[in-house]
Amino acid sequence: MKRLMLLVALLLPLGLGAQQNVGFKKSNVEPVVVNADRSVTFQVEAPGAKKVAIRGDWEANGGQGELKKGDNGVWTYTTPPLPSEMYTYRISVDGQMGLAPGNPFSCRDVGNLFSIFYVNGGNGDYYQVRDVPHGSVTTTWYHSDILGMERRLNVYTPPFYEKNQQAYPVLYLLHGSGGDENAWLELGRTARIMDNLIAEGKIEPMIVVMPNGNPSKQAAPGETTDNLSYKPAMSNSFPGYKDGSYEKSFTEIIHFIDNRYRTLADKAHRAVAGLSMGGFHTLYISLNYPDYFNYVGLFSAGLDMSAIDTTNPMYANLDQKLSDLKRSGYGLFWIAIGKDDFLYDANQQFIDRMKKQGLDYQYVESTRGHIWANWRAYLLQFAPLLFK
C-alpha cells in the first residue's frame, strides 16, 4: 500500500502538468486572412469591447486602422493590398495593446512581442520555409579575453555542411540597438533567406555568423547568467555602448569561427554587414581590420557621430582609416538606406567622405525608414553579390 501511495504521489504532478492546457479550444474566428488581392482582413472576437484598433508595420495608412464591430461581436478591419512581406502588428482592445487574440505566431523586437503574418508573391516568399534543402543553426559560446566573459553567438551552416568536407566563405551579420544574437534569425529570417537563395542558385553557399553586439552582455535576455533579471532594452543603456570594446574584440570571434568551422580563412572569403548599430560596428571593424574583409555592407548604418568619442583609438582618424582601406583593397562596399530613415543625412555625409577619398561603393536607396522590412530586403540584395 505504501509503495502504491508513493507511486501515486510521484505521478500526480505529471498528471497535473498534462492537464494544464486541456481546455484549449481553437477559435472559430480566423484572426488574419490574406485575401486574393493581397489585402489582409483581421478579426477579433471581443463582444464586450468598446474600441478595437490595429497598429502594424505596413506602409498603407501608416499601418493603423480601427476595427468595426459586427452583430456577432466580432470586430473586423481590412487593409488595402500590401506588398509581399513579413509583417508585424499588435491589437489594442479598449486601449490595452498586445498580441492579436487567436494568432499563435509572434516574435520579439527589443522588449515588445508582435503578432506576425506573411503576404506571398515576392520578398515574403523568401522569409518562409520551403521544400528545399535546409541548413542548420547552432547556438554556441566562445570566450572573449578582451571582454572578459563567455559570450554567445548563432552560426548558420549551409545545407549538407555535415555531410561533406568542403570549406566555406563566411558572412558576419550584425544586429542593431536593442537586438542580440537572435535578432537576425527571428526578425531577419536569415536561415530561411539563405536556404531559399541557395536552393535557387542565387548565392554561394556560406556560413553566416550572428554574434551578440552588446559588449557588456553575454547573450540575449534570459540566456545569460543574469537569467530573468536582464530585461530587453536599447543598447545605448548598456555599459560598453559604442566605446570601441566590441570592435576591438571582434577578431576573437573570427579566430573562434575559423578554428571551430570549416572556413575559407582569408580576406577574399569574408564579409561583414550590419544594420543600424551593427552598421556602425561593421564600418569600424572593417576600417580597423582592413585586411580581414573583402565585402562590407552598411544597412541603415548608425553613422551619427555626435555622441561618439572620436578620440577613441577605434574611432579616431577616420580619413586615414578610409585611406588604409583603399590601399588594402576590397571587392565591395555596399551602402543601403531608406529615404525616410532618420539616419539618411548621416549616411549621405559618409558617402560624400568616401567620394572625396576616391573609394568605390555601391549605393541602394529604398523607400520608407528604419524598419526590418528594409533590412531583410537588403540582405536579399547583398548576399548574391558576395564571394563571386
C-alpha positions, 0 to 999 in steps of 0.5 A, a space after each residue: 500500500 505504501 509503495 502504491 501511495 508513493 507511486 501515486 504521489 510521484 505521478 500526480 504532478 505529471 498528471 497535473 502538468 498534462 492537464 494544464 492546457 486541456 481546455 484549449 479550444 481553437 477559435 472559430 474566428 480566423 484572426 488574419 486572412 490574406 485575401 486574393 488581392 493581397 489585402 489582409 482582413 483581421 478579426 477579433 472576437 471581443 463582444 464586450 469591447 468598446 474600441 478595437 484598433 490595429 497598429 502594424 508595420 505596413 506602409 498603407 495608412 501608416 499601418 493603423 486602422 480601427 476595427 468595426 464591430 459586427 452583430 456577432 461581436 466580432 470586430 473586423 478591419 481590412 487593409 488595402 493590398 500590401 506588398 509581399 512581406 513579413 509583417 508585424 502588428 499588435 491589437 489594442 482592445 479598449 486601449 490595452 495593446 498586445 498580441 492579436 487574440 487567436 494568432 499563435 505566431 509572434 516574435 520579439 523586437 527589443 522588449 515588445 512581442 508582435 503578432 506576425 503574418 506573411 503576404 506571398 508573391 515576392 520578398 515574403 516568399 523568401 522569409 518562409 520555409 520551403 521544400 528545399 534543402 535546409 541548413 542548420 543553426 547552432 547556438 554556441 559560446 566562445 570566450 572573449 579575453 578582451 571582454 572578459 566573459 563567455 559570450 554567445 553567438 548563432 552560426 548558420 551552416 549551409 545545407 549538407 555542411 555535415 555531410 561533406 568536407 568542403 570549406 566555406 566563405 563566411 558572412 558576419 551579420 550584425 544586429 542593431 540597438 536593442 537586438 542580440 544574437 537572435 535578432 537576425 534569425 527571428 526578425 531577419 529570417 536569415 536561415 530561411 533567406 539563405 536556404 531559399 537563395 541557395 536552393 535557387 542558385 542565387 548565392 554561394 553557399 556560406 556560413 553566416 555568423 550572428 554574434 551578440 553586439 552588446 559588449 557588456 552582455 553575454 547573450 540575449 535576455 534570459 540566456 545569460 547568467 543574469 537569467 530573468 533579471 536582464 530585461 530587453 532594452 536599447 543598447 545605448 543603456 548598456 555599459 560598453 555602448 559604442 566605446 570601441 570594446 566590441 570592435 576591438 574584440 571582434 577578431 576573437 570571434 573570427 579566430 573562434 569561427 575559423 578554428 571551430 568551422 570549416 572556413 575559407 580563412 582569408 580576406 577574399 572569403 569574408 564579409 561583414 554587414 550590419 544594420 543600424 548599430 551593427 552598421 556602425 560596428 561593421 564600418 569600424 571593424 572593417 576600417 580597423 581590420 582592413 585586411 580581414 574583409 573583402 565585402 562590407 555592407 552598411 544597412 541603415 548604418 548608425 553613422 551619427 557621430 555626435 555622441 561618439 568619442 572620436 578620440 577613441 583609438 577605434 574611432 579616431 582618424 577616420 580619413 586615414 582609416 578610409 585611406 588604409 582601406 583603399 590601399 588594402 583593397 576590397 571587392 565591395 562596399 555596399 551602402 543601403 538606406 531608406 529615404 525616410 530613415 532618420 539616419 539618411 543625412 548621416 549616411 549621405 555625409 559618409 558617402 560624400 567622405 568616401 567620394 572625396 577619398 576616391 573609394 568605390 561603393 555601391 549605393 541602394 536607396 529604398 523607400 520608407 525608414 528604419 524598419 526590418 522590412 528594409 533590412 531583410 530586403 537588403 540582405 536579399 540584395 547583398 548576399 548574391 553579390 558576395 564571394 563571386 
